[in-house]
Structures are given as structure tokens and as C-alpha cells.
């Protein structure tokens, strides 16, 4: 059985490895191992020199033992260790020798990365030059090391090429998307609000309409009538509690501002469901305008196309741009794989949408009576359910050349969706262009659907599919980070 002091020493060995890696000035790579039986990075026997317990580093380095320590030969370097238990400083030789095959493999790995970066840079520069004022990021990799373990990948975003004096990217309008002018307003619930009894001194954000329970619980563990959302409260010195929300209170609190104040002033009867429905319809019209603009832009590369939208007294404009294919480059198709259970479906975004499809998008056939979005908090985990595939229609508005840019940026995003007449339109709006994201759709008793996507140069993406996602929880992620989440209901 290992002693505790030996366990503590693991920390010092790590320190020694770090110091050795930074202090070695030369490394031998001959094919004959000068220290057989010693692993690379290991201590070479007979070379350790140590100070006295609790001796300072400066006093130790002034001793004759330190000054006359054995020199580390070819294929070795100095390692310094500080024992956390005895406070003893030690120095010894560490084996740095590696076979030439390993060294050459590392060099080949680095060279392959340099070549991939150079190629991606050239491609990005070519696209930017062909599209003044615009920028296209190009992904490279993955590059796999000869050891089969190490991999490298990334992206290059060359600086956009500024248009010449007085030149701008031409812009043209396309069909508008027009909806109803009168928006539904909030109403009053006919069901009296329940004011729960809480046996704790802790007050939650939704007081007095929320139920507080000790511990960290899921929404399913909350009482019936308080399962719309949950939140965790950590009270230092008191404990951890779960705040369980009723549906109307959570909706009003999620909207915030005057909506939440009116809800409290009404005694819990103020119903903002109609407002949430209206916001969903507005988001849908934005997505439809974006789809119209993208369809037109794909037919006119190099010309920005814009579609105006108006609904419920609000209006705006959505614009899209399709890159000009530079001479000497092959067109890219942005293909990704959506996996679910044992099934695999390939989702491919096409570079153009025909004019009949573009016209069909511009219609006023929204069935707003079936669009109700119930918001749920990010803290609620979605169940893991297996198996499904997706069929992708032509009304996808991503840039076919959009590739993820590797940047240290905190990604923020909004996810919206609308289910009507056998279709679902999903819209993503982020603060990052060319962001690689994933939408996961889960439903109790159903199959999990994963849809990878890449946002365009404006940080947006719209998908249209024949899937019926009513009742599914839609979760938007960047890697493992959850950006937005809600339940799509009829």
C-alpha cells in the first residue's frame, strides 16, 4: 500500500516535468538510446542531488553539492523537484532522447498543419478578393499524427478586401413578407393563481407564486402545477433549494419588465401566452423574409438581396448574400451528418433555391392559432432518447461556403421555431458568423433528432423541414454549451 507522503509527491514530479521541459537547451535524437531502460521524461539514476529539509532554494544552490552536481549528457536535461512534504529541493537529469522516427513524425505533423493553414488562407483570401467587403472563413483539418492519437484542426479568416473608392456591394430588394397588422394581446386567466406555502426563510425570484423545496430537483420532481420550470438557489450557510415555477408565472417572468410587474399586480391571473405567441409569429416572419432574401441571393451571387417583413405593427428587413465563386476554385457544398440512434441522415444545404420555391415562401398562410411556444429554463436537462432521421427541404438559407471560424468569442444565440401545415421553420440568430452549432430535438417516448448547422456571415441560419417537432424540446448548443432551449407546442 502506498504511503500518503508518496501520494503528495506526485505533485512535485509534475512540477519537475514542467521545469525540465522549459529548461532543456538541447535534445539528442540519435538512433542509439543513451539511457536504455529509462522512459523519456524519466529520471536518470545516479544524478540526483538534494538539499536539506526546509533549506531555501538560494541556500541550496550556494552549496558545493549543487555546484558540483553531475552534468547531464547528450539526450538529457535538468529537472528540478520540490517535495511538498519535506520542503527539500532536488535536481537531477531527465531523459529527453527520442527516436528519430518520433521526431520526424512530429516534424511531418507540424508541416502538414502549416500546409493546411496556408491552403485555407489562400482560399479565404481568394473568396474575399472576389467579394469586396465580405469575409469567408475556411476550416482546415483535422490533421492526424502518425501516432493516430494527436489531431489538429482550425480555421482561417483572412481580412476582408475593402471595395475600391466609392464602390459598395450592390444591393437589390426582393419580395416582401406581409402578415396581419393586429397582434393578440395578453389576457386574464380564468384559473385562480395558487399561492403555495413554503416552509423556508429563503425567498425565490418568483415569490410568492413559486414553490421552494430543499435540494436540487428536476422539473419532474416539482409538485404538479409547478413543473413549468425550475431554478437552483444556493444559500450560503442555509443550503440548496429548488424553485419550482407555475406556467403563467414563468412565462411572465421570462418576458420580464412590465409583463412580470403586471402579473404580480394582477394577483397571478395575468396571462402572457398570447404575447409569447405573437413573438413567435414575428420571429417566424423574420425567418421567412430571410429565406426569401437568401433564395434570391443564391440566384444572383455578388448582389445583396433584401426582403422586408411586416407583421403585428412591426417591420424590418432581412438581407442575404451569396459569394461569387472565384476563378480557379471548386464550389463547396456544406454537408453535415445528423445522427440519431442507429440511423444516419445526411443534411446538405444546396447553393441555390429555384424561383418557384422562393415565391412559395412569400405567402400569408401562417396558422397562428396553432403556434404556442412554452419556454423552459436552460437548467432543465432534456431526456436522452434514441433514434430518428431528418429530411431536409430546399428552403435552407445557409451559405454553402460558410465554414466555422475558430475565434475566442463567447457565443450568444436565440432559437425560434414555428410548426404549421406539416412543416417546421427553425431560425437561429447568433453574435458569431460561421458558428458551428447543433440543434437537438427530444421528446418523451420519441426519438432524439440532432441537426448540425453553421451560421452564415451574418451569424444567422434558417432551416425548413417536413419534420413534425410539435411537443419536442429544442436545444441549441455550441459544443457542450447550451445557448437556448424551449418546447415547441401546437
C-alpha positions in Angstrom: 0.0 0.0 0.0 1.4 3.4 -0.9 2.1 5.9 1.9 0.4 9.3 2.0 3.7 11.1 1.7 4.3 9.3 -1.6 1.0 10.4 -3.0 1.8 14.1 -2.2 5.0 13.7 -4.1 3.1 13.3 -7.3 2.6 17.0 -7.4 6.3 17.6 -7.2 7.0 15.1 -10.0 4.6 17.1 -12.2 6.5 20.3 -11.3 9.8 18.7 -12.2 8.5 17.6 -15.6 7.3 21.2 -16.3 10.6 22.8 -15.3 12.6 20.2 -17.2 10.6 20.9 -20.4 11.4 24.6 -20.3 15.0 24.4 -19.1 16.4 21.9 -21.6 18.6 23.6 -24.1 19.4 20.7 -26.4 18.0 17.3 -27.1 19.7 14.3 -28.6 17.9 12.4 -31.3 20.4 9.8 -32.3 19.0 6.4 -33.1 21.1 4.7 -30.3 19.4 5.2 -26.9 22.0 6.6 -24.5 19.8 5.6 -21.5 18.2 2.3 -22.2 15.6 1.2 -19.6 14.7 4.8 -18.7 11.5 6.2 -20.2 11.6 9.6 -22.0 11.0 12.2 -19.3 12.2 9.8 -16.6 14.9 10.4 -14.0 18.3 9.1 -14.9 19.6 7.1 -11.9 22.7 8.4 -10.0 22.2 12.0 -11.0 20.0 13.3 -8.1 21.4 16.0 -5.8 19.2 17.2 -2.9 19.3 19.9 -0.2 18.4 19.7 3.4 14.9 19.8 4.7 13.4 23.3 4.9 16.5 24.8 3.3 15.8 27.7 1.0 16.4 27.5 -2.7 19.1 30.2 -2.7 21.0 28.5 0.2 20.8 25.1 -1.5 22.1 26.5 -4.8 25.1 28.0 -2.9 26.2 24.6 -1.7 29.2 22.7 -3.2 27.0 19.7 -3.7 24.7 21.7 -6.0 27.6 23.4 -7.8 29.5 20.2 -8.4 26.5 18.1 -9.4 26.9 15.6 -12.3 26.5 17.2 -15.7 23.6 15.9 -17.9 25.0 14.4 -21.1 23.5 14.3 -24.6 19.9 13.3 -24.6 19.2 14.6 -21.1 18.3 17.8 -19.4 17.9 19.2 -15.9 14.8 18.5 -13.8 14.1 20.4 -10.5 11.8 19.0 -7.9 10.4 20.5 -4.7 8.9 18.0 -2.2 5.8 19.4 -0.7 6.1 17.3 2.4 9.7 17.7 3.4 10.4 21.0 1.6 13.5 19.5 0.1 14.9 20.9 -3.2 16.4 18.3 -5.7 18.0 18.5 -9.1 18.6 15.5 -11.4 19.0 14.6 -15.1 15.9 13.8 -17.1 16.0 11.7 -20.3 15.0 13.8 -23.3 16.2 11.4 -26.0 13.6 10.2 -28.5 13.9 8.0 -31.6 14.4 9.9 -34.9 11.2 8.3 -36.2 9.2 10.0 -33.5 11.0 13.3 -34.1 10.4 13.1 -37.8 6.7 12.2 -37.2 6.3 15.4 -35.2 8.0 17.4 -37.9 5.7 15.9 -40.5 2.7 16.7 -38.3 3.7 20.3 -38.0 4.5 20.6 -41.7 1.0 19.2 -42.6 -0.6 21.8 -40.3 1.4 24.6 -41.8 0.4 23.5 -45.3 -3.2 23.2 -44.4 -3.2 26.7 -42.8 -1.5 28.1 -45.9 -4.1 26.5 -48.2 -7.0 27.7 -46.1 -5.5 31.2 -46.0 -5.2 31.3 -49.8 -8.8 30.1 -50.3 -10.1 32.6 -47.8 -8.1 35.4 -49.5 -9.4 34.4 -52.9 -13.0 34.4 -51.7 -12.6 37.8 -50.0 -10.9 39.3 -53.1 -13.8 38.1 -55.3 -16.3 39.5 -52.8 -15.1 43.0 -51.8 -16.2 44.0 -48.3 -17.2 40.4 -47.4 -15.3 37.7 -45.5 -15.3 34.0 -45.7 -13.7 31.8 -43.1 -12.2 28.4 -44.2 -11.8 25.4 -42.0 -8.7 23.2 -42.2 -8.1 19.7 -40.8 -8.4 17.5 -39.0 -4.7 16.6 -39.4 -3.9 13.3 -37.8 -0.5 12.5 -36.3 1.3 9.3 -37.2 0.6 8.0 -33.7 -3.1 8.0 -34.5 -3.9 9.9 -31.3 -3.0 13.6 -31.8 -5.1 15.6 -34.1 -5.1 19.3 -35.1 -7.8 21.4 -36.8 -8.8 25.1 -37.0 -9.9 27.8 -39.3 -8.6 30.9 -41.1 -10.4 34.1 -41.6 -8.4 36.3 -44.0 -9.0 40.1 -43.7 -11.9 41.2 -46.0 -10.8 43.1 -49.1 -12.0 46.7 -49.0 -14.0 47.8 -52.0 -12.4 50.4 -54.2 -13.0 54.2 -53.9 -16.8 54.8 -54.0 -17.5 51.1 -54.6 -20.0 49.2 -52.5 -21.6 45.8 -52.6 -24.6 46.2 -54.8 -28.0 45.6 -53.1 -31.4 44.8 -54.6 -34.8 44.3 -53.0 -36.8 41.2 -53.4 -40.4 40.1 -52.5 -41.7 41.3 -49.1 -43.4 39.2 -46.5 -46.5 40.8 -45.1 -48.6 39.4 -42.2 -51.6 40.5 -40.0 -51.4 44.0 -38.6 -53.2 43.4 -35.3 -51.3 41.4 -32.6 -53.1 39.4 -30.0 -52.8 40.9 -26.5 -52.3 39.4 -23.1 -55.5 38.4 -21.3 -56.7 37.1 -17.9 -56.6 33.5 -16.8 -59.9 32.0 -15.7 -58.0 29.7 -13.3 -57.1 31.3 -10.0 -53.4 31.5 -9.1 -52.2 29.1 -6.4 -50.1 30.7 -3.7 -48.1 27.8 -2.3 -46.9 27.5 1.3 -43.1 27.5 1.7 -41.5 26.2 4.9 -38.3 28.1 4.5 -36.9 31.6 5.1 -35.4 31.7 1.6 -37.3 33.8 -1.0 -37.2 32.9 -4.6 -37.3 35.2 -7.7 -41.0 34.2 -8.3 -42.2 34.8 -4.8 -45.0 34.3 -3.8 -46.1 32.2 -6.7 -43.3 29.6 -6.7 -42.8 26.5 -4.6 -39.4 26.2 -2.8 -38.2 22.7 -2.0 -34.9 21.6 -0.3 -32.2 20.0 -2.5 -31.5 20.1 -6.3 -34.5 18.7 -8.1 -35.6 18.3 -11.7 -38.9 19.8 -13.0 -40.4 16.3 -12.9 -39.8 16.2 -9.2 -41.6 19.5 -8.6 -45.2 19.4 -7.5 -48.0 19.2 -10.1 -48.9 22.7 -11.2 -45.3 23.9 -10.6 -43.4 22.0 -13.4 -43.1 24.7 -16.0 -39.5 25.5 -15.0 -37.1 25.2 -12.1 -34.2 27.1 -10.7 -31.5 26.3 -8.2 -30.9 28.6 -5.2 -27.7 28.2 -3.2 -27.9 30.0 0.1 -24.6 30.0 1.9 -24.9 28.7 5.4 -28.5 27.6 4.8 -28.5 25.0 2.0 -29.5 24.4 -1.6 -33.1 24.8 -2.8 -35.1 24.3 -6.0 -37.6 26.9 -7.0 -40.5 25.4 -8.9 -42.5 27.6 -11.3 -46.1 27.5 -12.4 -46.7 28.1 -16.1 -48.1 31.6 -16.2 -45.6 32.9 -13.6 -42.7 31.5 -15.6 -43.9 32.9 -18.9 -44.4 36.4 -17.4 -41.0 36.3 -15.6 -39.2 35.1 -18.7 -40.6 38.1 -20.6 -39.7 40.3 -17.6 -40.2 44.1 -17.3 -43.7 45.3 -17.3 -45.1 41.8 -18.0 -43.8 40.4 -14.7 -44.9 43.5 -12.8 -48.4 43.3 -14.3 -48.5 39.6 -13.4 -47.8 40.3 -9.8 -50.2 43.2 -9.7 -53.0 41.0 -11.1 -52.5 38.5 -8.3 -51.2 35.9 -10.7 -54.0 35.9 -13.2 -52.3 37.9 -16.0 -51.8 35.6 -19.0 -49.0 36.5 -21.4 -49.4 33.4 -23.6 -50.8 35.4 -26.4 -47.8 37.8 -26.3 -45.4 34.8 -26.5 -47.4 33.5 -29.5 -47.1 36.9 -31.1 -43.3 37.0 -30.6 -43.1 33.6 -32.1 -45.1 34.7 -35.2 -42.8 37.8 -35.5 -39.7 35.6 -35.4 -41.3 33.3 -38.0 -41.9 36.2 -40.4 -38.3 37.3 -39.9 -37.2 33.8 -40.8 -39.5 33.8 -43.9 -38.1 37.1 -45.1 -34.6 35.8 -44.6 -35.5 32.7 -46.6 -36.9 34.8 -49.4 -33.8 37.0 -49.4 -31.4 34.0 -49.4 -33.3 32.3 -52.2 -33.0 35.5 -54.3 -29.3 36.0 -53.3 -28.4 32.4 -54.3 -29.7 33.3 -57.8 -27.6 36.5 -58.0 -24.1 35.9 -56.5 -22.3 39.1 -55.6 -25.5 41.1 -55.1 -27.0 41.5 -51.7 -30.8 40.8 -51.7 -33.1 42.2 -49.1 -36.7 41.3 -48.2 -38.9 43.5 -45.9 -41.2 41.9 -43.4 -44.2 43.4 -41.5 -46.5 41.8 -39.0 -48.4 42.9 -36.0 -47.4 46.5 -36.4 -43.7 45.7 -36.5 -41.5 45.7 -39.6 -37.9 45.2 -40.6 -35.6 44.0 -43.4 -33.6 40.8 -43.8 -30.7 40.7 -46.2 -28.6 37.8 -47.6 -25.6 37.5 -49.8 -24.2 34.6 -51.9 -20.4 34.6 -52.5 -19.1 35.0 -56.0 -17.2 31.9 -57.0 -13.5 33.0 -57.6 -11.9 31.7 -60.7 -9.9 28.5 -60.3 -11.7 27.2 -57.2 -14.3 24.5 -57.0 -17.7 25.2 -55.4 -18.2 23.8 -51.9 -21.2 22.0 -50.6 -21.8 22.3 -46.8 -22.7 18.8 -45.8 -23.1 17.6 -42.3 -24.4 14.4 -40.7 -27.3 14.2 -38.4 -27.1 11.1 -36.2 -29.9 9.7 -34.1 -29.8 6.2 -32.6 -28.7 3.7 -35.2 -29.9 5.8 -38.1 -27.8 8.4 -40.0 -29.2 11.1 -42.3 -27.1 13.5 -44.3 -28.3 17.1 -44.4 -27.0 19.0 -47.3 -27.5 22.7 -48.0 -27.8 23.5 -51.7 -26.3 26.7 -53.1 -29.5 27.8 -54.9 -33.3 27.7 -54.5 -35.4 27.8 -57.6 -37.7 30.8 -58.2 -40.9 28.8 -57.6 -39.7 27.8 -54.2 -38.8 31.4 -53.4 -42.2 32.5 -54.4 -43.9 29.8 -52.3 -42.1 31.1 -49.2 -43.7 34.5 -49.7 -47.3 33.7 -48.6 -49.6 34.8 -45.8 -50.7 31.3 -44.7 -49.5 31.2 -41.1 -51.9 29.4 -38.9 -51.2 31.5 -35.8 -53.8 29.7 -33.7 -51.5 26.6 -33.6 -48.3 28.4 -32.6 -47.7 28.4 -28.9 -44.2 28.4 -27.5 -43.8 27.3 -23.9 -40.4 28.5 -22.5 -38.4 26.2 -20.2 -35.2 27.1 -18.4 -31.7 26.1 -19.6 -31.1 24.4 -16.2 -33.6 21.6 -17.0 -31.8 18.7 -18.7 -33.6 17.1 -21.7 -34.1 13.3 -21.6 -31.8 11.2 -23.7 -34.0 9.3 -26.2 -32.7 7.3 -29.2 -33.4 7.1 -32.9 -34.8 9.3 -35.8 -33.8 10.8 -39.1 -34.5 14.1 -40.8 -35.4 15.0 -44.3 -34.2 18.5 -45.3 -36.2 20.6 -47.8 -34.8 23.2 -50.2 -35.7 26.2 -48.0 -32.4 26.2 -46.1 -30.8 29.6 -46.1 -27.2 28.8 -45.0 -24.3 30.0 -47.1 -23.0 26.8 -48.9 -19.5 28.2 -48.3 -20.0 29.0 -44.6 -17.2 27.4 -42.5 -16.7 27.7 -38.8 -14.2 30.4 -37.7 -12.0 29.5 -34.8 -12.2 32.5 -32.5 -12.2 33.1 -28.8 -15.7 34.5 -28.7 -18.5 33.9 -26.2 -21.4 32.7 -28.3 -24.8 34.1 -27.6 -27.8 32.9 -29.6 -31.6 32.9 -29.9 -33.5 29.9 -31.2 -37.1 30.2 -32.6 -39.3 27.7 -34.4 -42.8 27.5 -35.9 -44.8 24.4 -36.7 -47.5 24.8 -39.2 -49.1 22.9 -42.1 -46.8 19.9 -41.9 -43.6 21.9 -41.8 -41.3 23.4 -39.2 -39.2 26.5 -39.7 -36.3 26.9 -37.3 -34.4 30.2 -37.1 -31.1 30.8 -35.3 -29.7 34.2 -34.7 -26.2 34.5 -33.1 -23.5 37.0 -32.5 -20.9 34.9 -34.3 -20.5 34.3 -38.0 -19.7 30.9 -39.3 -20.5 29.3 -35.9 -20.9 25.6 -35.9 -23.9 24.7 -33.7 -26.2 21.8 -33.1 -30.0 21.7 -32.5 -31.2 18.7 -30.5 -34.9 17.8 -30.5 -36.0 15.5 -27.8 -39.5 14.2 -26.7 -40.5 11.7 -24.1 -41.4 8.5 -25.9 -40.0 9.8 -29.2 -36.6 9.6 -30.9 -33.8 12.2 -30.5 -33.0 14.2 -33.6 -29.7 16.1 -33.9 -29.3 18.8 -36.6 -25.8 20.3 -37.1 -25.6 23.7 -38.7 -23.3 26.6 -39.5 -24.4 30.2 -39.3 -23.9 32.5 -42.3 -21.8 35.6 -42.5 -24.5 37.5 -40.6 -24.5 35.0 -37.7 -27.9 33.6 -38.8 -29.4 30.4 -40.1 -32.9 29.3 -41.1 -34.0 25.7 -41.6 -37.2 24.4 -43.1 -38.1 20.8 -42.7 -41.1 18.4 -43.1 -40.5 17.1 -39.6 -43.3 17.4 -37.0 -41.5 18.7 -33.9 -44.6 19.8 -32.0 -44.1 18.7 -28.4 -40.3 18.4 -28.8 -37.8 20.2 -26.6 -35.4 22.1 -29.0 -32.0 22.7 -27.5 -29.4 24.9 -29.3 -25.7 24.1 -28.4 -22.3 25.4 -29.2 -20.2 22.3 -28.3 -21.4 21.4 -24.8 -22.6 24.9 -24.1 -26.4 25.3 -24.1 -27.3 28.6 -25.8 -31.1 28.4 -25.9 -33.9 26.0 -25.2 -37.7 25.8 -25.4 -40.6 23.4 -26.0 -42.5 23.7 -29.3 -46.2 23.1 -28.9 -49.2 23.2 -31.1 
